[in-house]
Amino acid sequence: MSAIAPDPRADRRPSNGAADAPTAQAFARSWNTVGEGSVYTRAQFDDWLAPVDPRTLQGQTVLELGFGNGSLLLHAAAYGPSRLCGIELGDTLAQTRRNLRHVPAQVLDLRQGDLTTADLGLFDFVYCIGVLHHLEHPEAGFEAVLRHTRPGGRFHCWVYAEEGNAAVIRVVDPIRRVACRLPWWVTKYAVALPLAVPFYSYAKTVRALVEHGGPALQNALRALPLVDYSRWVARRDFAFFHHVAFDQLVTPRTRYIPRSVVERWLTDSRIERASVYVELRNGNSWKFGGRRSAQ
C-alpha cells in the first residue's frame, strides 16, 4: 500500500500539533465567539457533502476531522449515524458540547488532538471540510482521512482551490498575513467588518444581476471575480458575511490547492479507482473523495 506522496512545493517534515497549533488557536477564538448552534444551514451542509447523499449516513459510523465548534457535526447528527466522532486541535470542546448537547452520549465521541497523528479507529464515512488547506502539511491531513476510512468505506473532502481564487490570493491573502498577527477582536471588528460591507453589496448585486438579467448580461458577468461563489453566499445575511471575512483573516496559514495536487492525492493505491470524483464548487473550491478499496 502506498502512502500519499508529499507536495513537492511543501516542507517535507511531518505535520504535527506544534506546527498547526497557532492556526488551531486562531480558529478556536473565532469558533468560541460565534454563539451557539451552527453557523451553516442544512442546505449548506448538504451542498458541501454532495455528491454524497447525507441520508446514507443513517446507521453509519461517521468521523469529522477538524470540527471547529461542531457546526457540521450538528447537521450530520440529524441524519442518524450510529456513532459520530470528531477531533479538533483547538480548544473548542466546551462550545461544541453545548452545540451538540441534544446528541445522545452513546453516539457522540469528541476528542481534542492533532488529526494528522491521531488513531481513532476505522469509520464507514470520514469527512474533512475546510481544514486541509490550513494545515502545515495538507497531504498529512489527507493521509489521516484515508487512515481512518475502513476498507470499503467512503471519504469526502473540501478545500480552497487555487483555480478561481486569483482575487482572493492577490487582495485578501496579503491582508490576512498582517491581520492574523493582530488581537482577534481588532481583526474581527476593525478589519473583517469593514471588508465584509463591500463584499456583501457586491455579492447581493451579482446575484440579482445574474438571476434577473438577460443572457447577454449574464454572459458578461462571467468575467467578474467570484461570480459563482457570490451567488451562493448572497443567500445569507450580513452576519454570515462577517463570519466568513473573519474566518479568512484570523488564520496564520491558508493554502490554495490546485486540482493537480488533489488528483495526485487520489492516486493512492488504497483508493478504489472507479469511486474517485473531483468537483469544482462555486468556481473556487474542490470537493473530492471516493471509497477505500475493500482489500
C-alpha angles and dihedrals in degrees: 000000000000125000124225110283111239120249103260089217093057135079105267098217111116117265116251142174093261092058094048097037097095091053092046091049092050093051091046089060089052096046094044092056102048095080130236128322129032122315087208130070124234088250090056091050092050090048092051091051097046130146082036109080105227090210087071088068090077109117092002130121107245132191129191117198109210105010101182105195095341095266092142096034088059091061094040089055090058090066093062109247115183090227128016116193132175140176128202130175095206124081098258102116095110093051092044093051090052090051091049100037090120092061112096113255091232089059103042122073116174124181135183113217149089110307092203093063103026123114107206098156130250126315138193091230129020123184134181116188122185096344112092093067091058096053125101086233112023092185089061088056092051089049087057090052091056094040091058096044112096119230104277091019127120134242133192133187140181126201140168110266126226086215114080095013101090093121092050093046093048100039112019101035095059088052090049092055089061100033094053089065094056126087107281094244091054090051092047100046107020099039112017096041096054091044092050093058098066093039090051089054092044094050094046091048093047092050093049093048095046095047098041104028126092125260093268093053092044090053092048091051090060087079092064120095121260095002097153093042091048091053090051099046093042088077089073132075128254093266089064091049088053090050092050092049092049090045089055095047105039098065123091091210134042128158128191108217122211122222090247090065093048090050091049091053089052093057090075109131091232091067122088103241097214091054098059121115135173119188131181108230120204090341094284112061141050128236112191142158146118142177130302113240114262090226 
